[in-house]
Each structure stands twice: as C-alpha cells, then as structure tokens.
Amino acid sequence: MDASDIPAQTLPASELARLDACFPARDVAVGSGAVVSVRECGQGPVVVCLHGIGSGAASWLDTAALLAPQARLIAWDAPGYGTSTPLAPTAPAAADYAARLGEVLDALAIESCVLVGHSLGAITAASAARTDARIRRLVLVSPAIGYGAAGRIDARAKVRAERLATLDELGIAGMAARRAGRLVSEGASAHARQWVCWNMARLNDHGYRQAVELLCNADLLADLPPPMPVRVACGALDVVTPPAACEEVAHRCGVALELVEDAGHAGYVEQPQAVAALLRESLAG
C-alpha cells in the first residue's frame, strides 16, 4: 500500500491545509530520472533535516515554522518515502542514502548547511558528514545506532524478523496504529499523537523495507565523521533510543548529551520549541 492509498482522517483538515500552505512538498530531479520530494520553509542559513524510519518530511512542519524567521529549513522524504525514488539496491547502505542526499544538495545549490538527523536519519547524516564539506555542523537527535556491529548479530536478526513480520501481518496502516504511539511520551498532546500516526501511515512498503535493511546493517558508532561541530540530543522520555544509548553516541562525539524534557523519541514533533531553540543555537555556532 502506497502513501496515496492511506486516508488522512487521522489529521484534521486544518492541519493538512497548514502543511500545504507553510511547508509544501515538491519533487526535485537529481539525475538518472530519480526525484527526491522535499519540503521547505523560511529564508536564511540552511538547515537540512532527515527523518527517521517511521516518519517523513512533513513531520518537521512545526520546527520549520518556528525557525522560519532565522533559517531556511529543508526536509526530505528519504529515498522510497513519499514520492522520492527508491534506491536501486535491495539493501542500500548508509553511503547510498548519503550519496542521494549529496545529489539533493547539488540540485538545490546548497553551499553550506547544518545537517540534522533524527533516529535512522542520523545514520545517513553521519555518513554524509564524513565526506561532504558543505555540511558545517551536525545535529543528531535521538540517533539510532543500528545493528551492523559484529557483536549485534543476534539482535540484528531479531529486529529484521520482527519489523518485517509486523509489516507483513498488519500492513502500513496497521503498523502505524500499533507502533506510532511509541514515538511520543505518555504525556504527549493529541496534536503530536495525530502527527506521528499520520506520518507513519503514509509510509511506502518498499521504502520501509529498504530502511529496515539500513537499520539492521548500519553501525553509527563506526561511521561517525572526523572531528567537527556536533550536538547530540535525545528526548528525556525516549523509549526507542533511550538516553543511555544516545549518551554513548555523544561520548564518541566528545560532547555532552542534551536532553529534551517532556519528550519521547519524536522530540521535535512533541516539543518543537525546544528543538528549534537547539537548532537556532547551532546556526549561531
């Protein structure tokens, strides 16, 4: 089932109208017939945002609106998400997603940016930052570490089997109904809950399966870039990538972990003011 087949009743019409007015989607051609869907808001220094495995570009709406006076925020639908062309390999690596991101920066003539990676997006962001000099700062929010390390073989097999079995059993819509609630804290607003469910319900089967392979095969701790300005943040109530796991990423980057209070995994959806403040500080250096 593709995104176009999913009804949008979980999100009020007023929110859909706000999304289209403030953060519209457009397809960017990146060569070889491929396109990447992006949303954009604001003017000024560029912030590029990468979503996690169960989300999409639209999830950055509130953060983009808060930053609009100070920054140009661009969010992509990762390859295989939204209308973005999937990558060719059945099991693409972080470098494949990073290469597609580089093509997007080329197409949009981005010369310098702060790159933000949330959850699985952190894996792509770190890989891109290793080789792309246009990325001047890196912000990892609730970063997923991945299961590609040699010592995580059993966990890798379990995660792959469970993720794909859930998809096969429930489909995208059923998976969203079951899993979306884990992305926010128990105290999350109805607004945040509607958004995480709506975003997950719009996943594409093929793109999600490729993303599962990225999650299972990647090793963020081994793929962190050389020393560069980095910030690592995590929802204080995150049960998907808990603070203890994010603390290890921060330690490897040589920085202190920054907690987003009263937030679960999708902290930028649940507490966009706090995440926007963090990104505003990152722009200022």
N, C-alpha and C positions, 0 to 999 in steps of 0.2 A: 504494500500500500504506500503510495507516494503522498507527499505533503498536500497536494491538491485534493486528495480524497478525504482528508480529515476535516470534519466540521469544526467551525470556530466558536461554538456556543460557550465554550469554557472561558472565553474572554469577552467582556462587554463590548458592544458596538462602539461605544465612546473611546475605548482603549485602542481598538483597531483603527479608528479614524485618527487618533492622536499619533499612532505609529506611522501611518501613511503620510500625515502632514509634517511631522517633525523629523522622521528618520526613515525616509523612503528607500526602497530597495531598487537597485539597478544592476544589470549584468555588465561586467567588464570583460572584454575579449582579451585573452592572454596568449594567443598563438595556438597553432595547430587545431583550430576550431574549438578550443576549450573556452569556457567562460567561468568567471567567479562572481557570484552575487555579493554585493557589498551594500551596506547602509552607511550614511554619512550625515553628520550634523556639526555645525559650528565653523568657526574660522580661527586661524592662528597656527601655532605649532601643532604637529601631527601626533596623535595617539592612535595606534593600531591595536585593536582588541580581538583576541582569539577565544572563542567559546569552548566549552567542554563537550564531552561525548554525548550528553543528553540535552543539548541546547541548540542555539542558533544566534545569528547576528542580532535579531530583534531583542534579545534579552538585555542588550546594552542600552536600551532606549533611555531609561531614567538617568543613568550615568552620563550619557551623551548630552542630554538636555541640561544637566547641572553644569557640565563643562563648556557648553556652547559659547559662553562669552569669552572664554580664555583659550579654547583649543578646537581644532578640527578633529573630531573623533570618527574613525573609520572602523567598522566591524565587518568581518567577512562571514559568510556561510562557508565553512570548510569544504573542501572537495567532497562531493557526494551528499552534501547537505543543501537544503533549499533547491535552487536551480543551478548550483555550482556543478560543473562537470566532474565526475569521479576521476580519481587517478587510475592509471592503467593497471598496476599490479593488483592482484587479489589481496595481497597482504603488504600494503605500502609501508615504508619505513618513515621515521621522523624526517629524514633528509628529503624524501619525496614531497611531503607536505611543505617543508621549508622552501623547497625549490619553487613550488607553486606560489607560495607567499611572495617570494622574490619577484616572480613574474607580475604579481599584482602591484607591487611597489614600482616596478618598471612602467607598467601601463598607466599608473596614476601619477607618474613623475615625482614620486616621493624621494626627496634627497636626504631627509633626516627624520627620525621618529622615535618616540617612546613606544616600545612593544610590550603589550600586556597579554599574558597567557593565563587563562583560568583553567584549572583542572587538567584535562587532556591537552588543552591548548597550550599549557606550559611546556609540554614536551616539544611541540612544534616551535614554540618561541625560543626555547633554549638552543635547539638545533640551528635555527635561523641566525641567532646571535653569534654563533661560532664563526660564521663566515661572511656575514653581511655588514659592512662598515656603516651602512645607513642607520643601523639600529644603535642609537647612542645610549639608551638606558633600557633596562629590562625590569618588568614588574611581574612577579609570579604570584598569583592569587589562588590559594588552596591547591597548590600544584600536585598533580598525580605523578607518582614516581615511576609507575609502570612495573611490569613483571618480567622484564627481559634479563635481569641479572642471573648469573649462573646458579645462585642459591635459591632461586624462586621458581624452580621448575614445577614443583607440585602445585604451588599457588597459581601459577600461570595456567596450567591445565584446568584447574578448578574454575577459575574466573572465566576462561573462554567457554567451557561447557555450560556454566550457569547462565552467562549472558545470552548465549545463542539459544539455549533451551527456552529461556523466558521469551525471547523474541519469537521463536517457532510456535510456542504454545499460545501466546497472547496476542501476537501482532503488535504493531507500533502503538495503536490506541490503548490496548490493554496494558502494555508495558508502561505507558505514561501514567495510566490510572494507578498502577501498583507502585511505581518507583519514584514518581515526581516528588512525592511528599518528603522523601529522604533528603532532598536538596535544600530544604529550609528547616529552621528550628521549630520547636513546638509552639513558640510564641509568635510565629510569622503572621503577618496580616493576610487577609483574604486576597488582597491585591497581589502580593508576592506569590501566594499559592496558585492563583489563576495563571500568572505569567509562566511559572516553571512548568505547569501542566500543559499549557498551550504550546510552549516551545517544544517540549518533548513529544507531544502528539503530532508534530509536523516533521518528524524525522523521516528519512528515506531508508528503506530496508537495506539496500546495497551499501549506501554510505555508512550506515551504522555498523554493518558487518566489517567493513574495512577499518573503521575506527576501533572496533574491538581488537582487531589484529594489531593495530598500533599500540593500544594499551597493553596487550599481552607481550609484545616483543620489545618494547622500548625500555630503556634504563636511563631515567633522567639524571641520576647521580653521576653516571659515567659520561653524560653528554652535556654537562653544564659548560658554558663558554669560559674562555680565559677571563682573568680579572677585568671587570667592567662595572659600572654603576648598576647595582641590582637591589631591589627591595622584594621581600618575601612576606606575604600577608596570608592570614587564614581566619575564617570565622571561628570565634571562640567556642561555638557550639556545633562545629562541623563534625559529623559522624561518618563522612565519606572519606575525606583526607584529614584525619584529626590533627589537632595542633602538634601532638608528639611527632607525627610523621613529617609535618611541614617544618618542624624545628630542625630536623636533620638536613633538609634542603637549605634552610637559612644558614646553618652551621657550615655546610660545604661552600656556601657563597661568601662566608665571612661576615655575615650581617646578623642582626637580631631579628627574630620573628616578630611581626607586628600583628596583633590580634584585632579583629573587627568584632566589637562587642555586640551581643544580642543577634548574632548571625550564624546560620548554618553554612552548608557548602556553597550555595549560590549567594555569597555575601553581598555581591554587587547588585543583586536583584532585591535582596531583603533589606539591606542598609546602603542604598546608593549614595547617600550623602557622605558617609564615612569613606567609601571607596573613591568617590570623586575628589574628596579632600586629599587622599593619598596620592592620586594621580596629578592633582594640581601641584602638590609639593614636588613630585617627580619631574614635572615640566620645568619647575623653577630651579631644580638642581639643588 
